[in-house]
Amino acid sequence: MKSKWSAVYRLTAATLITSMISINMAGTIYAGPPAVSVDETLYVNLDYYGKETDSSVVKGVTLNGIRSFSDYGTYKDITNMSNYAQPAVDGDTVTWQLPDDTKERFYYECQLNNGEVVLPWDFDISYKLNGIPKEAQDLLHADGLVEIDVHCIPNKNANIYYQNNMLLQVATLVDMEDVNSVEAPGAQIQSLGTYKAVLFAAVPGQEKTFHIEISSHDFESSGVIMMMVPGTLDQISDIADVKEAKDTFKDSADELLDGMNEMLDTLHNISNGMDVTKKGLSQLQGARENFDASKDEIISKTDASIDSLEAANQKISQLAPDIMANKQGLDDVNNKVNTLVETLQDSGEDFYNLSSSLRDLKDSLGDLQSGLEESDADQITGEIKDIEQQLDAIQSVLKKLGSTASPSQALSAEDLKKQAESMQQLMSDMNDVLDDLEFSLGADAVAKLRAQLQSVAASGMSNPNAAALVQTAAVLSKILNSMNNILSSVRYTISGIDVQGGVKDSKAVVSKLASITYDIDTTIGDVVSLNKTKNDNKAAFDLMLDDTAASVEQISSATNQVISLFRSVQNTIKNNRAALEGGTKDTLNGLIDILEKAADTSSTTNKLKGANESIRNSLDEKLDKIADDSNLLEMNLDDKMVSFTSDKNQTPSSIQIILRSQEISEDDVNTNAVDIEPAPVDVGVWQRVKNVFAKMWNAVTGIFS
C-alpha cells in the first residue's frame, strides 16, 4: 500500500515544502550588525481525535559567520541535527558554542512538554460509519460511507500574534482505487493520479467544521494534516487598510444615521408642535368668530366707557382746586398750632421761673406781714422794694407769654370744625369720582387710591388731640388773664400798705399766688405732652394729603390717556373692521390647512427612522459578523513573529506549525506509530548530517506514508 502512495506523497510533500521555503525566504531580513536568524517549525502529533500526544520544535539557524549564540526555552531534550556539538543548558537558557568549520546552516530539535505551546486552534475529530458514530480503529477496512468531521476551535488563550496572524490549512489524501466517491463541502479537491487531495482553509480566529464523506469498500486513512503559517504576503497589508476602512465606514455610518435620526426627531417634535399650534389656531378662529359676533356690542360699550371716563375726568379736574384749598386751610391751622406749641416749649423755663418768683413773692409777703405786725418800718420798706422788683420780673414773663394769645394767632375750635367739614366734603367728592372710574376701569384699577382716601379720612380733623389742643389754648389764655389780675392785685395791695399801720391780708395774697403757680405747672405739663402728640401725627397727615393730591393728578393724566387710547381703538375698529375680519379669517384658515398637511409627515418620519435603524442593524450585523467570526481584519504584516519557545528569543525569520492526526491503517493500528519526528539513532556524525535534510523531507512525506 505504501509503495502505491509513494509518488503522490512525495509530490504533495514537495508542494508543502516549497510553500514553507517560500515563507522562510520571505521572512529572512538582514539589517544592522551580523546576528543569527532562526526559522522555527513546530511539529505536533495528535491522536485519532485531535488530542496532542507529543510535540517538538525544529530550529534552523542561519549563522551569518557567528559560532556562539543562545536560545531560550524549557525543553525535555535537545538534539543536534548537524554535528556533534552539545549545548550548555542553564535553566531556560541554551547556549551553543559551535566549531569554526560548522556550515552556515545549523539545525537542532527541541522536545517539548505537551501543552508547552498554546496553539491558535484546538481540534476535535469525530467519525461516523453509515451515520453511526464509530471509534477510529473500527473504521479500518470498513465498507460503507465514512464521515470525518474536523472541528477547528479558536483558542483565546493562545498568543495574540498567533490568534490574529496564523492561517490554517487542513488536508487529507484519499486513494480512489478503493473509494467510490469523495465529498467535502467547501474544500478544494485536487486529483493526483489515482488519488484526490482534499484541502480546507480557515482565516485567523475563524471557527470551522470541515466535513469529509468517503464512500469506500475497504477504508484506510493517512490521517488529517493541519498546517498553520503566518500570513506574510504583501497583499495581506491591504487587510489593515480594509479594517481601517471598515471602522471608518462604521463610524461614519453611525454618525450619518444618528444625524438623520436627530433630524427626524426634530421633524417629529415640530409635527407635535404643529398639532398644538393647529389646535391653538382653531381656538383663535373660534375667538375671532365670537368677537365678530359681539363687535357691535363691544363698540357700544366702548362708547359708554369713554363717556363715563370723560365725565370722571371732568370731575377730577374740578376737584383739583378744592384739594389745594383744603391743603391751604390745613397749613393755616398747622401754623397756629406750631406757634402755640413752640411758644410754650420755649417758655417752659419762664413758667418755672415764674413759679419760683411767685414763691419768693409769697415769702416776701410773709416777711412783710411780720414786719407790719412788729411795726418795723425799715424792714417793711425793704420788703416792699423787693416785692416791686419781683413783680416787674413776673410782669416781663407774662408780657412774653401774652403775645401767643393775640386774636390773629389764636387757635379756636371753630377753625378745626370748618377744616374738618371741608375735608369730609372733599372725601365724599373723591369717592364719587372713584365710583365712576370703577365702572369704566374696574375695581382693581382704583383699589389703591380708594385705600389712600380711607386712610386720610381715618386720620382727619376728628382726632381727639385737635380738640385737646384748642382746649389748651383756651386754658393758657385764661391763665395769662388771671396772672395779670393777680399782679395787678399785688401791686394794688403793696401800694396801699401803710408802713406805720401794717398789712392784714398778706397771707391770703400769698396763698392765692401759690394756687396760681400750681395751676401753671399742671398746664405746662399738659401742653408739652399735647405738643409731642401733634408733631408725631402732623408729618404722616401732611404726607397722606400730598399723596392724595399726587394720585388725583395721576388719575387725571391716566384717564386722558385711556380716553385717547379708547378713541383710537374705536376708530381703528370702525375703519378696518371689514378688512380685519376677512383677512384674519382667511389667514387662520390657511394656517390651519398648512399645519394639517405638515402634521401628516409624522408617519413618514417614523418610517424613515425605522429604515435608518434597519440599515444600522444590517451594517452592524455584517461588520460584526466579520469581526466575530474571525480575526481576519486583525492581521497585520507589521506585527513581529513570536518564538514558540520563549518571549526572550529574538524575532524568528519564519514560523510554521505542522500537525498530523493518527493514521487509520494496518501498520498504524498494529504499531501505533504516529511520530512526525522519530527519535534519531546514533549512526555517526556524517550520517546525522546527511539526515538533516532527509528528516525534513520525511517529516512531511511521512505524513502521507
C-alpha positions in Angstrom: 0.0 0.0 0.0 2.8 2.4 0.9 4.6 1.8 -2.5 1.4 2.7 -4.3 1.1 6.1 -2.4 4.8 6.9 -2.5 4.8 9.1 -5.7 1.7 11.0 -4.7 3.0 11.6 -1.1 6.3 13.0 -2.5 4.5 15.3 -4.9 2.2 16.6 -2.2 5.1 16.9 0.2 7.2 18.8 -2.3 4.3 21.3 -2.7 4.1 21.9 1.1 7.9 22.2 1.4 8.0 24.7 -1.4 5.3 26.7 0.4 7.3 26.6 3.7 10.6 27.5 1.9 8.8 30.5 0.3 7.6 31.6 3.7 11.1 31.3 5.2 12.7 33.3 2.4 10.2 36.0 2.7 10.8 36.3 6.4 14.7 36.5 6.3 15.9 40.0 6.6 19.5 41.2 7.1 19.9 44.6 8.7 22.3 46.1 11.2 25.2 44.2 12.8 25.5 40.4 12.0 23.2 38.2 14.0 21.9 34.7 13.6 18.4 34.3 12.0 16.2 31.5 13.1 13.4 29.6 11.4 11.1 27.7 13.7 8.9 24.7 12.8 6.6 23.2 15.4 5.6 19.5 14.9 2.7 18.2 16.8 1.4 14.6 16.8 -2.3 14.1 17.5 -4.3 11.0 18.4 -7.2 9.9 16.3 -9.5 12.6 17.9 -7.2 15.6 17.7 -5.7 15.5 21.2 -1.9 16.3 21.4 0.3 13.3 22.1 3.8 14.9 21.7 5.5 17.9 20.1 8.9 19.2 19.2 10.3 22.3 17.5 13.0 22.2 14.9 15.1 25.4 14.7 17.0 26.1 11.5 19.7 28.7 12.2 21.5 30.8 9.6 24.7 31.6 11.4 25.9 34.6 9.3 29.5 33.9 10.5 28.6 33.6 14.1 29.5 30.5 16.1 28.2 31.3 19.5 24.5 32.1 20.3 21.9 31.5 22.9 18.4 30.1 22.7 15.6 30.2 25.3 13.0 27.7 26.2 12.1 24.8 28.5 12.9 21.6 26.7 12.7 17.9 27.6 15.6 17.0 25.3 17.8 18.8 22.7 19.2 17.0 19.6 21.9 18.5 17.4 20.9 17.5 13.9 24.1 19.0 12.2 27.2 17.9 14.1 28.4 16.6 17.5 28.4 19.9 19.4 26.5 19.9 22.6 24.7 22.9 24.1 25.2 24.3 27.6 21.8 24.3 29.4 21.2 26.6 32.3 17.6 26.8 33.3 15.7 28.1 30.2 18.9 29.2 28.5 20.5 27.1 25.9 24.0 28.2 24.7 25.6 26.8 21.6 29.4 27.1 21.0 29.9 25.7 17.5 33.2 24.7 15.8 34.6 27.1 13.3 34.1 24.6 10.4 30.3 24.4 11.1 28.2 25.0 8.0 26.3 28.3 7.8 23.0 26.5 8.2 22.6 24.8 11.6 19.7 22.6 12.8 18.6 21.3 16.2 15.5 19.8 17.6 13.9 20.5 21.0 11.4 18.1 22.6 8.6 19.9 24.3 6.2 19.0 27.1 2.6 18.6 25.9 0.8 21.9 26.1 4.0 23.9 26.3 2.9 25.9 23.2 -0.7 27.0 23.2 -1.9 26.6 19.6 -4.2 29.1 18.0 -6.7 26.3 17.3 -7.8 23.2 19.1 -9.1 20.3 17.2 -11.9 17.8 17.7 -12.1 15.0 15.2 -15.0 12.6 15.1 -16.0 9.7 12.8 -19.2 8.0 11.6 -19.9 4.9 9.5 -23.2 5.0 7.7 -24.4 7.7 10.0 -23.5 6.0 13.2 -20.6 7.4 15.4 -17.7 5.0 15.5 -14.3 4.6 17.1 -11.4 5.4 14.7 -9.9 1.8 15.0 -13.3 0.3 14.0 -13.2 2.0 10.6 -10.2 0.0 9.3 -11.3 -1.9 6.1 -14.8 -0.6 6.6 -17.3 -0.9 3.8 -19.8 2.0 3.6 -20.0 5.7 4.0 -17.3 7.1 6.3 -17.8 10.6 7.6 -14.9 12.6 9.2 -15.6 15.9 10.9 -12.7 18.2 11.9 -13.9 20.9 14.3 -11.4 23.7 14.5 -11.9 25.8 17.6 -10.0 29.1 18.1 -8.1 29.2 21.3 -8.4 32.5 23.1 -5.5 31.6 25.4 -3.0 31.5 22.6 -0.5 34.3 22.0 -2.3 37.2 20.4 0.1 37.1 17.4 -0.9 33.5 16.7 -4.6 34.3 17.1 -4.5 37.2 14.7 -2.0 36.2 12.1 -1.9 32.4 11.6 -3.7 30.9 8.6 -4.9 27.3 8.9 -4.8 24.6 6.2 -6.4 21.2 6.8 -5.7 18.4 4.3 -6.0 14.6 3.7 -5.4 12.2 0.8 -7.9 9.6 -0.5 -6.9 6.6 -2.6 -9.6 6.4 -5.2 -8.9 2.7 -6.1 -10.8 1.6 -3.0 -13.2 4.6 -2.8 -16.4 5.1 -4.7 -16.7 8.9 -4.1 -15.4 11.8 -2.0 -17.5 14.7 -0.9 -16.1 17.7 1.1 -18.3 20.8 1.1 -16.2 24.0 1.0 -13.0 22.2 0.2 -10.7 22.3 -2.8 -10.3 18.8 -4.2 -7.3 18.1 -6.5 -6.8 14.9 -8.4 -3.3 13.4 -8.2 -3.3 10.3 -10.4 -5.5 7.8 -8.6 -5.6 10.0 -5.5 -7.5 13.0 -4.5 -6.2 15.6 -2.1 -8.8 17.4 -0.1 -7.8 20.9 1.1 -9.6 23.2 3.5 -8.6 26.7 4.8 -9.5 29.0 7.6 -8.5 32.5 8.4 -7.2 33.7 11.8 -9.7 33.3 14.6 -12.3 31.5 12.5 -14.2 28.6 13.9 -14.9 26.0 11.3 -16.1 22.4 11.0 -14.7 20.6 7.9 -16.8 17.7 6.8 -15.5 14.8 4.6 -17.6 11.9 3.3 -15.8 8.9 1.8 -17.7 6.1 0.2 -15.3 3.1 0.4 -15.4 -0.7 0.4 -12.0 -1.0 2.1 -11.4 2.1 4.1 -7.9 3.3 5.2 -6.7 6.9 6.1 -3.3 8.5 6.2 -4.7 10.9 8.9 -5.5 14.5 8.8 -2.8 17.1 8.3 -3.0 20.7 9.7 -0.6 23.4 8.9 -0.6 26.9 10.4 1.5 29.6 8.8 1.5 33.4 9.3 0.2 35.5 6.5 3.2 37.3 5.1 2.2 38.1 1.6 2.3 41.7 0.6 -1.4 41.6 -0.3 -2.2 40.9 3.4 -1.1 44.5 4.1 -4.3 45.5 2.4 -6.3 43.9 5.2 -5.2 46.6 7.6 -6.5 49.2 5.1 -9.7 47.2 4.9 -10.1 47.2 8.7 -9.4 50.9 8.9 -11.9 51.5 6.1 -14.4 49.3 7.9 -14.0 51.2 11.2 -14.2 54.5 9.4 -17.2 53.4 7.4 -19.0 52.1 10.5 -18.2 55.3 12.5 -19.3 57.5 9.5 -22.4 55.4 9.0 -23.3 55.7 12.7 -22.8 59.5 12.6 -24.8 59.8 9.5 -27.7 57.7 10.8 -27.5 59.4 14.2 -27.7 62.8 12.4 -30.6 61.6 10.3 -32.4 60.3 13.4 -31.9 63.7 15.2 -33.3 65.4 12.1 -36.3 63.1 12.1 -36.8 63.5 15.8 -36.8 67.3 15.3 -39.3 66.9 12.5 -41.4 64.7 14.7 -41.2 67.3 17.5 -42.1 70.0 15.0 -45.0 67.9 13.9 -46.2 67.7 17.5 -45.8 71.4 17.8 -47.8 71.9 14.6 -50.6 69.9 16.1 -50.6 72.1 19.2 -50.4 75.2 17.0 -53.2 74.0 14.8 -55.4 73.5 17.9 -54.5 76.9 19.1 -55.3 78.5 15.7 -58.7 76.7 15.7 -59.4 78.2 19.1 -58.3 81.5 17.8 -60.6 81.1 14.9 -63.5 80.5 17.3 -62.5 83.5 19.3 -62.5 85.6 16.1 -66.0 84.4 15.3 -67.1 85.2 18.8 -65.5 88.7 18.6 -67.1 89.3 15.2 -70.5 88.4 16.6 -70.0 90.7 19.6 -68.3 93.6 17.8 -71.4 95.9 17.8 -71.9 95.4 21.5 -68.2 96.0 22.2 -68.3 99.2 20.2 -71.4 100.4 22.1 -69.9 99.6 25.5 -66.7 101.3 24.5 -68.6 104.5 23.7 -70.3 104.3 27.1 -67.0 103.7 28.8 -65.4 106.7 27.0 -68.3 108.9 28.1 -68.0 107.7 31.6 -64.3 108.3 31.7 -64.7 111.8 30.3 -67.3 112.6 33.0 -65.0 111.3 35.7 -62.0 113.2 34.3 -64.1 116.4 34.3 -65.0 115.9 38.0 -61.3 115.2 38.8 -60.4 118.5 37.1 -63.0 120.3 39.2 -61.7 118.7 42.4 -58.2 119.9 42.0 -58.8 123.5 43.3 -60.8 122.1 46.3 -57.9 119.9 47.2 -55.5 122.8 47.1 -57.9 125.0 49.2 -58.1 122.3 51.8 -54.4 121.9 51.8 -54.0 125.7 52.4 -56.6 125.6 55.2 -54.7 122.8 56.9 -51.5 124.7 56.6 -53.1 127.8 58.3 -54.3 125.6 61.2 -51.0 123.9 61.4 -49.1 127.3 61.6 -51.3 128.4 64.6 -50.7 125.1 66.4 -47.0 125.3 65.8 -46.8 128.9 67.0 -48.6 128.0 70.2 -46.6 124.9 70.9 -43.2 126.5 70.1 -44.0 129.4 72.4 -45.0 127.1 75.3 -41.9 124.9 74.7 -39.6 128.0 74.6 -41.2 129.5 77.7 -41.1 126.4 79.8 -38.3 127.7 81.9 -40.1 131.0 82.2 -43.0 129.2 83.7 -40.8 127.5 86.2 -39.1 130.8 87.0 -42.5 132.4 87.4 -43.4 129.7 89.9 -40.2 130.3 91.8 -40.7 134.1 91.7 -44.2 133.7 93.0 -42.9 131.5 95.9 -40.3 134.2 96.6 -43.0 136.8 96.4 -45.0 134.7 98.9 -42.1 134.6 101.3 -41.6 138.3 100.9 -45.2 139.0 101.6 -44.8 136.8 104.7 -41.8 138.8 105.8 -43.8 141.9 105.0 -46.6 140.7 107.3 -44.2 140.0 110.1 -42.7 143.4 109.6 -46.1 145.0 109.7 -47.0 143.1 112.9 -43.8 144.2 114.5 -44.1 147.7 113.1 -40.5 147.6 111.8 -40.6 150.4 109.3 -37.2 149.8 107.9 -38.0 146.1 107.3 -41.4 146.9 105.7 -39.8 149.4 103.4 -37.1 146.8 102.3 -39.7 144.1 101.7 -41.9 146.3 99.6 -38.9 147.3 97.5 -38.1 143.6 96.9 -41.7 142.7 96.0 -41.9 145.5 93.5 -38.7 144.2 91.8 -40.2 140.6 91.7 -43.4 141.9 90.3 -41.5 143.7 87.5 -39.8 140.4 86.6 -43.1 138.4 86.6 -44.7 141.1 84.5 -41.9 140.7 81.9 -42.6 137.0 81.7 -46.3 137.5 81.4 -45.8 140.0 78.6 -43.7 137.5 76.7 -46.3 134.8 77.1 -49.2 137.1 76.3 -48.1 137.5 72.7 -49.4 134.0 71.9 -52.9 134.9 72.9 -53.4 137.6 70.2 -56.5 137.2 68.1 -54.6 136.8 64.9 -52.6 133.8 66.3 -55.2 132.2 68.4 -56.3 128.6 67.7 -60.0 128.1 68.0 -62.4 125.2 67.8 -64.2 126.9 65.0 -61.1 126.7 62.9 -60.9 123.0 63.3 -64.6 122.4 62.8 -64.6 124.3 59.4 -61.5 122.5 58.3 -63.0 119.0 59.2 -66.2 119.8 57.3 -64.2 120.8 54.2 -62.2 117.6 54.3 -65.2 115.4 54.7 -66.8 117.1 51.6 -63.6 116.5 49.6 -63.5 112.9 50.6 -67.2 112.4 49.5 -66.5 114.0 46.1 -63.4 111.9 45.6 -65.4 108.7 46.4 -67.9 109.7 43.7 -65.1 110.1 41.2 -63.7 106.7 42.2 -67.2 105.1 41.7 -67.2 106.5 38.1 -63.7 105.2 37.4 -64.5 101.8 38.9 -67.4 101.4 36.4 -65.1 102.2 33.5 -61.8 100.7 34.5 -62.7 98.0 37.1 -62.4 97.8 40.9 -58.7 96.6 40.8 -57.6 99.7 38.9 -58.8 102.1 41.7 -58.4 99.9 44.8 -55.1 101.5 45.8 -56.4 105.1 45.6 -59.6 104.2 47.5 -57.4 102.8 50.3 -55.4 106.0 50.4 -58.5 108.1 50.7 -59.9 105.9 53.5 -56.6 106.4 55.4 -56.9 110.2 55.0 -60.5 110.1 56.4 -59.4 107.9 59.3 -56.8 110.4 60.4 -58.8 113.6 59.8 -59.6 116.6 62.0 -61.8 114.5 64.3 -58.7 113.4 66.2 -59.1 114.0 70.0 -55.7 115.7 70.1 -57.0 118.5 67.9 -59.8 119.3 70.5 -57.3 119.0 73.3 -55.0 121.5 71.6 -57.9 124.0 71.3 -58.8 123.5 74.9 -55.2 124.0 76.0 -55.0 127.3 74.1 -58.2 128.5 75.9 -56.7 127.5 79.3 -53.5 129.3 78.6 -55.4 132.5 77.7 -57.3 132.2 80.9 -54.2 131.6 83.0 -52.5 134.7 81.5 -55.5 136.8 82.3 -55.6 135.5 85.8 -51.9 136.2 86.3 -52.3 139.7 85.1 -55.2 140.2 87.5 -53.1 138.8 90.4 -50.2 141.0 89.6 -52.5 144.0 89.5 -53.9 143.0 92.9 -50.5 142.5 94.4 -49.3 145.9 93.1 -52.5 147.4 94.4 -52.1 145.8 97.7 -48.5 146.8 98.3 -49.1 150.3 97.0 -51.7 150.8 99.8 -49.6 149.5 102.6 -49.2 151.9 105.4 -45.8 151.3 106.8 -46.9 152.6 110.1 -50.3 150.9 110.2 -49.4 147.3 108.9 -51.0 144.9 106.4 -53.6 142.4 107.4 -54.3 140.4 104.2 -50.8 139.3 103.2 -51.4 135.6 103.9 -54.4 135.5 101.6 -52.4 137.1 98.8 -49.6 134.6 99.2 -52.0 131.6 99.3 -53.7 132.8 96.1 -50.3 133.2 94.3 -49.3 129.7 95.3 -52.5 128.2 93.9 -52.0 130.0 90.6 -48.4 128.7 90.5 -49.7 125.1 90.9 -52.2 125.6 88.0 -49.4 126.9 85.8 -47.2 123.8 86.5 -50.1 121.5 85.6 -50.9 123.3 82.4 -47.2 123.4 81.2 -47.1 119.5 81.5 -50.3 119.1 79.6 -49.1 121.5 76.8 -45.8 119.7 76.4 -47.5 116.3 76.1 -50.0 117.6 73.6 -47.3 119.1 71.5 -45.5 115.8 71.2 -48.7 114.0 70.0 -49.4 116.7 67.5 -45.9 116.6 66.0 -45.9 112.8 65.7 -49.1 112.9 63.6 -48.5 116.0 61.6 -45.9 114.5 59.2 -48.0 111.5 58.4 -51.1 113.7 57.9 -49.2 116.0 55.5 -47.7 113.1 53.5 -51.1 111.5 53.2 -52.6 114.7 51.9 -49.7 115.2 49.4 -50.1 111.5 48.2 -53.8 112.1 47.7 -53.2 115.2 45.6 -50.5 113.4 43.5 -52.7 110.4 43.0 -55.6 112.6 41.8 -53.2 114.2 39.3 -52.0 110.8 38.1 -55.6 109.6 37.7 -56.5 112.7 35.7 -53.5 112.1 33.4 -54.1 108.4 33.1 -57.7 108.9 32.4 -56.8 111.3 29.5 -54.5 108.6 28.1 -57.1 105.9 28.4 -59.7 108.1 26.7 -57.3 108.8 23.8 -56.5 105.1 23.5 -60.1 104.1 23.5 -60.9 106.7 20.9 -58.0 105.4 18.7 -59.0 101.8 19.1 -62.6 102.6 18.4 -61.8 104.5 15.3 -59.4 101.8 14.1 -62.0 99.1 14.6 -64.7 101.0 12.8 -62.4 101.9 9.9 -60.8 98.5 9.5 -63.4 96.1 10.7 -64.3 94.6 7.4 -60.7 94.1 6.2 -59.6 92.8 9.6 -62.4 90.3 9.8 -61.8 88.9 6.3 -58.0 88.9 6.5 -58.0 87.2 9.9 -60.4 84.6 8.8 -58.5 83.8 5.6 -55.2 83.7 7.4 -56.3 81.4 10.2 -58.0 79.0 7.7 -54.8 79.0 5.6 -52.5 78.3 8.6 -54.8 75.5 9.8 -54.7 73.9 6.4 -50.9 74.1 6.2 -50.4 72.7 9.7 -52.8 69.8 9.0 -50.8 68.8 5.9 -47.4 69.3 7.7 -48.5 67.2 10.7 -49.2 64.3 8.4 -45.4 63.8 8.0 -45.2 62.1 11.4 -45.9 58.7 9.9 -43.2 59.3 7.2 -40.6 60.3 9.8 -41.4 57.1 11.8 -40.9 55.0 8.6 -37.6 56.8 7.9 -36.4 56.2 11.4 -37.3 52.6 11.1 -35.4 52.3 7.8 -32.4 54.0 9.4 -32.3 51.5 12.3 -32.7 48.6 9.8 -29.7 50.0 7.8 -27.7 50.4 11.0 -28.6 46.9 12.3 -27.7 45.4 8.9 -24.4 47.2 8.8 -23.6 46.3 12.4 -24.6 42.7 11.9 -22.5 42.2 8.8 -19.5 44.1 10.1 -19.7 42.4 13.5 -20.0 39.1 11.8 -16.8 39.6 10.0 -15.1 40.7 13.3 -16.8 38.0 15.4 -16.4 35.0 13.0 -12.6 35.5 12.6 -9.6 37.7 13.3 -9.0 38.3 9.6 -9.2 42.1 10.0 -6.7 41.9 12.8 -3.9 40.5 10.5 -1.0 42.9 10.3 2.3 42.5 8.5 3.9 44.9 10.8 3.3 42.6 13.8 6.5 40.8 14.7 6.6 37.0 14.8 6.8 35.3 18.2 9.0 32.4 19.0 7.3 29.2 20.0 9.6 28.5 23.0 10.2 31.8 24.8 9.5 35.5 24.5 13.2 36.1 25.3 14.1 34.8 21.9 14.7 37.2 19.0 12.0 37.6 16.4 12.2 34.5 14.2 12.6 34.8 10.4 9.7 32.4 9.9 7.4 30.2 11.9 5.1 27.3 11.0 3.1 24.6 12.8 2.5 21.2 11.3 0.1 18.7 13.0 -0.8 15.2 12.0 -3.5 13.0 13.4 -3.0 9.3 13.9 -3.4 7.1 10.7 -6.1 4.6 10.3 -4.1 1.8 8.6 -2.9 -1.7 9.1 0.6 -0.7 10.2 -0.6 2.1 12.4 -3.3 0.2 14.2 -0.9 -2.6 14.9 2.1 -0.3 15.9 0.6 3.0 16.9 3.5 4.7 15.1 2.3 8.3 14.7 5.5 10.3 15.2 6.4 13.1 12.8 9.9 13.2 14.3 11.0 9.7 15.3 13.9 9.5 17.8 17.2 9.6 16.0 19.6 6.7 16.1 23.3 7.4 16.8 24.7 6.3 13.4 27.6 8.7 13.4 28.1 12.4 12.7 28.3 12.1 8.9 25.1 10.1 8.7 23.5 12.6 11.0 24.5 15.5 8.8 23.0 13.6 5.8 19.8 13.0 7.8 19.3 16.8 8.4 17.6 17.2 5.0 16.3 13.7 4.9 14.4 14.2 8.2 12.9 17.5 6.9 11.8 15.7 3.8 10.5 12.7 5.7 8.8 15.0 8.2 6.4 16.0 5.5 6.3 12.9 3.3 5.9 10.8 6.4 2.5 12.4 6.9 1.3 10.6 3.9 3.2 7.4 4.4 
